[in-house]
């Protein structure tokens, strides 16, 4: 007991004044030494990868008080981190799909315009008067020039 008081005073810089609590709790199952190692519960791993029932895990007296232990990542933070890796791939896939859809739409519009142009060019001019035939001929020539430029 004297050695434990000395360790505590060395690490904390103050005397241990909760000995009465320790005497009440030392025989409780949760705080008994052998029951901790025989626990059937799955223990979480720390950031270093050592689980709490690992005998190689350093005790609180082995740590330097100026460098506290790093807390392990929580469940929600781990989920967010996992989703963050998936988002760029999902966004890239969405961009590729959108670009392909836009190309198909542009091709459909181009095909539709060509069909309309062909319908106008192939239109029967025998029922048109001279003024209508002149307008039709100018429009056809305009479409031919546009087709040659592209």
Secondary structure, DSSP 8 states (H G I E B T S, - for coil): -HHHHHHHHHHHSS----HHHHHHHTTSGGG-HHHHHT--S---B-TTS-BTT-TTS--TTTS-TTS-------HHHHHHHHHHHHHHHHHHHHHHHHHHHHHHHHHHHHHHHHHHHHHHHT---TTS-HHHHHHHHHHHHHHHHHHHH-
